[in-house]
Amino acid sequence: MITLEELQAVSRDIFDSALAACNIPQAFDRHLQFEGRTLVRCPSPRLPSIPQPLAGFRDYYVISFGKAALSMLHALLARLPEKKHLRGICSAPDIPKNRNRRIRYYAGGHPLPNEDSFAAARAALALLRRAKSDTFVFFLISGGGSAMLELPRDPAITLDDTIAFHETLVASGATITEVNTVRKYFSAVKGGRLALAAPQAEKLSLLLADVPLKDLAAVASSPTLPNYSTLAECFVILERFHLLEKFPTSVRTWFERLRREQSAAPAAQPEDAQSAAAFEHAQFDTLLSNHDFVNAARDHAQSLGYKVVIDNTCDDWDYADAAKYLLARFHELRKESPRLCLLSSGEVTVRLGTNPGCGGRNQQFALAAALDLAKYESQPLAVLSAGSDGIDGNSPAAGAVADITTVARARAYSFDPEATLARFDACTLFTALGDSVVTGPTGNNLRDLRILISG
């Protein structure tokens, strides 16, 4: 029988292998090829390639932002044949030591915006407003871009108030799609407004999707795709989570102004980003998504001899509800397949308390799972939950792995697992046990992966 240490190692191996399989340069090679002065797009193996002649374009702009901004930018620049008239903006977690002189780099904030987030947004808008019909713009967009490229539509809203706005949204318990719907009506660069800044230019958005594929417009709050949400939907979310009263005064005043303007002209189009003409020359391709991530995990687990089941039912559920559901499914499935690997991708939500500790949604999920696994003595069971970006909440870990001994070992170290869970302080517990999953920032962002495994 496999030991718990070996089972934990297998779960980490599945996670690491899936992450390695989602290689950004390889994704570029699959989806984007340059044949002389022609760009050939290959959106899907099932669809014909799309040639895009580049001979008529004089200028090339690159706007790259999000957690994978540097990885995506490097991959594009290594393949782009024409760099003489290249200009660009990159807002990434860090500014690289080796920089391209044609690119202006910013260290955007995440999960909350910072001064560089504002500066990068201003620079991107200024550059895009110079674009003409002979300009080709590459938008390289990944998760985290909502904070790393940000600027309020109302100039009266300060950075501090913008940070408080983002902080309130992130802690509200709303899904990522709901959060990004609200952001679209706050921001000068979201809801299609980056594309609007260069209406005549040819535009291609390349996405690393950290949202469900049905909600692609939610990636970084849809800066280059049409805004298909409505202001009414935005206010439903604001009211459901009682957000207006929690926002700073300047932000609350902005949303109340939007509501008054909409009430005064209900028949008018609420968002100029809805103009079809603004997106006439805009295309997009998804380079990698969470489906690629979970399918890579499935393939590796199957190669190790596990019966694999994928269940993404609980995407965007509260972490506690997701843990309860997946563990019940896991225990039922392993009755028929003792050597089982249940995979679940996407994200769970956490509604933070007033003074949260160190941790994130993945470590919360793992600790909730540990409380269940403690009931199954002497059985080889483990649960891993970790983020593909290598960052879980405000912690240095990507996530954690738990097994049937986690709770007992934690108590031996004088931890109270239930109280730790209630304080949202799971990182301290898993760090003490040596069960944190630490990768460092991965330069990728394809949502989270939960692995429930039995030997």
C-alpha positions in Angstrom: 0.0 0.0 0.0 1.2 3.5 -0.8 2.4 5.6 2.1 0.9 9.0 2.9 4.3 10.6 2.1 4.3 9.0 -1.3 0.6 9.9 -1.9 1.4 13.6 -1.1 4.4 13.4 -3.5 2.2 12.0 -6.3 -0.4 14.8 -5.9 2.4 17.4 -6.1 3.8 15.6 -9.1 0.4 15.7 -10.9 0.1 19.4 -10.2 3.7 20.2 -11.3 3.4 18.2 -14.4 0.1 19.9 -15.4 1.8 23.3 -14.9 4.8 22.3 -17.0 2.5 21.1 -19.8 0.9 24.5 -20.0 4.0 26.1 -21.5 3.4 29.6 -22.9 6.0 29.5 -25.7 4.6 26.2 -26.9 1.1 27.7 -26.8 2.3 30.5 -29.0 3.7 28.1 -31.5 0.4 26.2 -31.6 -1.7 29.2 -32.1 0.4 31.8 -33.8 2.9 31.5 -36.7 4.7 34.0 -38.8 5.3 33.2 -42.5 7.3 36.1 -43.8 5.0 39.1 -43.5 1.9 37.0 -42.9 0.6 36.2 -39.4 -1.2 32.8 -39.4 -3.6 32.3 -36.5 -4.6 28.8 -35.6 -7.4 29.2 -33.0 -8.2 25.5 -32.8 -7.0 22.2 -34.4 -10.6 21.8 -35.5 -10.8 25.1 -37.3 -9.0 26.3 -40.5 -6.0 28.6 -40.1 -6.6 32.3 -40.5 -3.9 34.3 -42.5 -3.4 37.9 -41.7 -1.2 39.8 -44.1 1.0 42.3 -42.3 2.6 44.1 -45.3 0.2 47.0 -45.0 1.0 47.9 -41.4 3.7 50.4 -40.5 3.6 50.4 -36.7 3.2 47.5 -34.2 2.1 48.1 -30.6 2.2 45.6 -27.8 0.2 46.0 -24.6 0.9 43.2 -22.2 -0.5 43.0 -18.7 -1.3 40.5 -16.0 0.6 37.8 -14.0 1.8 36.2 -17.2 2.7 39.5 -18.9 6.4 38.9 -19.1 6.1 35.3 -20.3 3.7 36.3 -23.0 5.7 39.4 -24.1 8.9 37.4 -24.3 7.2 34.7 -26.4 5.7 37.2 -28.8 8.9 39.2 -29.2 10.9 36.1 -29.9 8.6 35.3 -32.9 7.6 38.7 -34.2 9.6 39.3 -37.5 9.1 43.0 -37.7 10.4 45.1 -34.7 11.7 48.3 -36.3 8.5 50.2 -35.6 7.6 48.4 -32.4 6.4 50.2 -29.3 4.8 48.7 -26.2 3.7 48.8 -22.6 4.1 45.9 -20.1 2.6 45.8 -16.6 3.8 42.7 -14.8 4.4 41.6 -11.2 8.1 42.6 -11.6 10.3 44.6 -13.9 12.9 42.3 -15.6 16.6 43.0 -15.5 16.9 42.5 -19.3 14.5 44.9 -21.0 13.6 45.6 -24.6 14.3 49.3 -25.2 11.1 49.6 -27.2 8.9 48.5 -24.3 8.1 50.6 -21.2 7.8 48.3 -18.1 5.8 48.8 -15.0 5.5 46.7 -11.8 1.7 46.6 -11.4 0.1 45.7 -8.1 -1.8 42.5 -7.4 -4.3 41.7 -5.9 -4.6 45.5 -5.4 -3.5 48.2 -7.8 -0.6 50.5 -7.1 1.0 53.6 -8.6 2.5 51.6 -11.5 -0.9 50.2 -12.2 -2.2 53.7 -12.8 1.0 54.8 -14.7 0.8 51.7 -17.0 -2.9 52.4 -17.8 -2.2 56.0 -18.6 0.8 55.1 -20.8 -1.2 52.4 -22.6 -4.1 54.8 -23.3 -1.7 57.5 -24.5 0.0 55.0 -26.9 -3.2 53.6 -28.2 -4.6 57.0 -29.0 -1.7 57.5 -31.4 -2.7 54.4 -33.4 -3.9 54.7 -37.0 -5.3 52.4 -39.6 -1.8 51.2 -40.4 -1.2 50.2 -36.8 -1.4 46.5 -35.6 -1.9 46.1 -31.9 -1.2 43.0 -29.9 -3.0 42.8 -26.6 -1.4 40.1 -24.3 -3.8 39.6 -21.5 -3.7 37.3 -18.4 -5.3 37.0 -15.0 -4.3 39.7 -12.6 -4.6 42.3 -15.3 -7.6 43.9 -13.6 -5.3 45.2 -10.8 -2.0 45.6 -12.8 -3.6 47.9 -15.4 -6.1 50.2 -13.7 -7.4 53.7 -13.8 -10.7 55.1 -12.6 -13.1 56.7 -15.1 -13.7 59.5 -12.6 -10.4 61.4 -12.1 -11.6 62.4 -8.6 -11.1 58.9 -7.4 -7.7 58.5 -5.8 -5.4 55.5 -5.7 -6.2 54.9 -2.1 -9.9 54.9 -2.9 -9.3 52.6 -5.8 -7.4 50.2 -3.6 -10.2 50.2 -1.1 -12.7 49.5 -4.0 -10.7 46.5 -5.2 -10.2 45.2 -1.7 -13.9 45.4 -0.9 -14.7 43.5 -4.1 -12.2 40.8 -3.6 -13.3 40.1 0.0 -17.1 40.3 -0.8 -17.6 36.6 -1.7 -18.7 37.5 -5.2 -17.5 35.3 -8.1 -14.7 36.5 -10.4 -17.3 37.1 -13.1 -19.4 39.3 -10.8 -16.4 41.2 -9.5 -15.2 41.9 -13.0 -18.7 43.1 -14.1 -18.5 45.8 -11.4 -15.0 46.7 -12.4 -16.1 47.3 -16.0 -18.2 50.3 -14.9 -15.5 51.7 -12.7 -12.5 51.6 -14.9 -11.2 53.7 -17.8 -9.4 50.6 -19.3 -11.9 47.8 -18.8 -15.2 47.0 -20.5 -13.7 47.3 -24.0 -12.1 50.8 -23.4 -8.6 49.8 -24.4 -9.9 48.8 -27.8 -11.9 52.0 -28.0 -8.7 54.0 -27.5 -7.5 52.7 -30.9 -10.7 52.4 -33.0 -9.0 52.4 -36.4 -6.1 50.0 -35.6 -6.2 46.3 -36.3 -6.2 44.5 -32.9 -5.5 41.0 -31.8 -6.0 40.0 -28.2 -4.2 36.9 -27.0 -5.7 35.6 -23.7 -4.6 33.3 -20.9 -8.0 32.6 -19.6 -8.3 32.6 -15.8 -12.1 32.5 -16.0 -14.6 29.9 -17.2 -14.5 29.7 -21.0 -18.1 30.8 -21.2 -17.0 34.0 -19.5 -14.0 34.9 -21.6 -15.1 38.6 -21.5 -14.2 38.5 -17.8 -10.5 38.0 -18.3 -8.9 41.2 -16.7 -12.4 42.6 -16.8 -12.7 42.6 -20.6 -10.4 45.5 -21.6 -10.5 44.7 -25.4 -13.7 42.8 -25.9 -17.2 44.3 -26.1 -18.9 44.7 -22.8 -22.0 42.4 -22.9 -23.0 43.2 -19.4 -25.4 46.0 -18.4 -25.4 48.6 -15.8 -28.5 47.0 -14.3 -26.6 43.8 -13.8 -23.8 45.7 -12.2 -26.3 47.2 -9.6 -27.8 43.8 -8.9 -24.4 42.6 -7.8 -23.7 45.8 -5.8 -27.0 45.3 -4.0 -26.7 41.5 -3.5 -23.4 42.0 -1.7 -24.2 45.3 0.0 -21.2 46.9 -1.6 -22.2 50.5 -2.2 -22.2 51.3 1.5 -18.8 49.7 1.9 -17.1 51.7 -0.9 -15.2 54.9 -0.2 -17.4 58.0 -0.7 -15.8 59.0 -4.0 -16.5 55.5 -5.5 -20.0 55.4 -4.1 -20.6 58.9 -5.6 -19.4 57.6 -9.0 -21.8 54.7 -9.1 -24.7 56.8 -7.9 -23.9 59.2 -10.8 -24.0 56.4 -13.3 -27.4 55.3 -12.0 -28.8 58.8 -12.2 -27.5 59.2 -15.8 -29.0 55.8 -16.8 -32.4 56.7 -15.2 -32.4 60.0 -17.1 -31.8 58.3 -20.5 -33.0 54.7 -20.1 -33.3 54.1 -23.8 -29.7 55.2 -24.5 -26.9 52.7 -24.8 -25.4 52.6 -21.4 -21.8 51.9 -22.5 -20.0 53.4 -25.5 -17.9 50.2 -25.4 -21.0 48.5 -27.0 -20.5 50.3 -30.3 -20.0 47.6 -32.9 -17.8 49.9 -35.0 -15.2 50.1 -32.3 -14.6 46.4 -32.5 -14.8 46.0 -36.3 -11.0 45.4 -36.5 -10.7 43.4 -33.2 -10.0 39.7 -33.0 -9.1 37.4 -30.1 -7.6 33.9 -29.5 -7.3 31.9 -26.3 -3.8 30.6 -26.0 -4.3 28.6 -22.8 -7.2 28.0 -20.4 -8.1 26.1 -17.3 -9.3 23.3 -19.5 -5.7 22.8 -20.7 -4.5 22.8 -17.1 -6.9 20.2 -15.8 -6.7 18.0 -18.9 -2.9 17.9 -18.5 -3.4 16.8 -14.9 -5.8 14.1 -16.1 -3.3 12.7 -18.6 -0.5 12.5 -16.1 -2.6 10.9 -13.4 -3.8 8.3 -15.9 -0.2 7.6 -16.9 0.4 6.8 -13.3 -2.4 4.2 -13.3 -5.1 6.2 -11.5 -8.8 6.1 -12.4 -9.5 9.8 -13.1 -12.7 11.7 -12.8 -13.0 15.5 -13.5 -15.8 17.4 -11.7 -15.9 21.2 -12.1 -19.4 21.5 -10.7 -18.3 23.6 -7.8 -16.5 26.3 -9.8 -17.1 29.7 -8.1 -18.7 28.0 -5.0 -17.9 29.0 -1.5 -14.8 27.0 -0.4 -16.6 25.2 2.4 -19.5 24.2 0.2 -17.1 23.1 -2.5 -15.1 21.0 0.0 -18.2 19.3 1.3 -19.4 18.5 -2.2 -16.1 17.2 -3.6 -15.3 15.1 -0.6 -18.7 13.4 -0.7 -18.2 12.7 -4.4 -14.6 11.5 -3.7 -15.7 9.0 -0.9 -18.5 7.7 -3.1 -16.3 7.2 -6.2 -13.4 5.4 -4.4 -15.8 2.7 -3.2 -15.6 1.4 -6.8 -12.1 2.6 -7.7 -9.7 2.5 -4.7 -6.9 4.0 -6.8 -8.8 7.2 -7.6 -7.9 10.7 -8.6 -10.7 13.2 -8.6 -9.8 16.5 -10.3 -11.6 19.8 -10.0 -10.5 23.0 -11.7 -11.6 26.6 -11.5 -11.8 28.7 -8.3 -13.7 28.8 -5.0 -14.6 31.9 -3.1 -13.8 33.1 0.4 -15.7 35.7 2.2 -13.0 37.2 4.5 -13.6 38.3 8.1 -12.5 41.7 9.5 -8.9 40.6 10.5 -7.9 37.7 8.2 -4.6 36.0 8.8 -2.2 34.6 6.2 -3.6 32.3 3.5 -5.9 32.1 0.5 -8.8 30.1 -1.0 -6.6 27.1 -1.8 -5.3 26.7 1.8 -8.8 27.3 3.2 -10.1 24.5 1.0 -7.2 22.2 2.0 -7.7 22.8 5.7 -11.5 22.2 5.4 -10.7 19.0 3.6 -8.3 18.0 6.3 -11.0 18.1 8.9 -13.0 15.6 6.8 -10.0 13.3 6.1 -9.3 13.1 9.8 -12.3 10.7 10.1 -10.6 8.1 7.9 -7.9 6.5 9.9 -5.3 4.3 8.2 -6.6 5.0 4.7 -4.2 6.5 2.1 -6.1 9.7 1.3 -4.8 13.2 0.4 -6.1 16.5 -1.0 -4.1 19.1 -2.8 -5.4 22.5 -3.8 -3.1 25.1 -5.4 -3.1 28.0 -7.9 -1.4 27.9 -11.3 0.0 31.4 -10.7 2.0 30.2 -7.6 0.2 32.7 -5.4 -2.6 32.0 -2.9 -4.2 35.0 -1.4 -1.8 37.0 0.7 0.6 34.1 1.4 3.9 33.0 -0.2 2.4 29.6 -1.1 0.5 28.4 -4.1 -1.7 26.2 -1.9 -1.3 23.2 0.4 -1.7 19.4 0.6 -3.6 17.7 3.4 -4.0 14.0 4.4 -5.7 12.0 7.1 -3.0 13.0 9.7 -3.0 16.7 9.1 -5.4 17.6 11.9 -3.6 15.4 14.5 -0.2 16.7 13.5 -1.5 20.3 13.7 -2.9 19.7 17.2 0.5 18.2 18.2 2.0 21.6 17.2 -0.6 23.4 19.4 -2.8 24.5 16.5 -6.5 24.6 16.7 -7.5 23.7 13.1 -11.1 24.9 13.4 -10.1 28.2 14.9 -7.3 28.6 12.3 -9.9 28.0 9.6 -12.2 30.6 11.1 -9.4 33.2 11.2 -8.5 32.5 7.6 -4.9 31.8 8.8 -4.3 28.4 7.1 -0.9 29.3 5.8 0.7 29.4 9.3 -0.6 25.9 10.0 0.5 24.3 6.7 3.9 26.0 6.8 4.5 24.6 10.3 3.6 21.1 9.1 5.8 21.4 5.9 2.7 20.8 3.8 2.6 24.1 1.9 2.8 23.9 -1.9 5.4 26.6 -2.8 6.3 27.2 -6.4 7.0 31.0 -6.4 5.4 33.1 -9.1 5.0 30.8 -12.2 4.5 33.4 -14.9 1.3 31.7 -15.8 -2.3 32.0 -14.6 -4.9 29.3 -15.4 -6.9 29.3 -12.2 -6.7 26.6 -9.5 -6.5 22.8 -9.4 -7.9 20.6 -6.7 -6.6 17.0 -6.5 -8.4 14.4 -4.3 -6.4 11.2 -4.4 -6.5 7.7 -2.8 -4.0 5.0 -3.0 
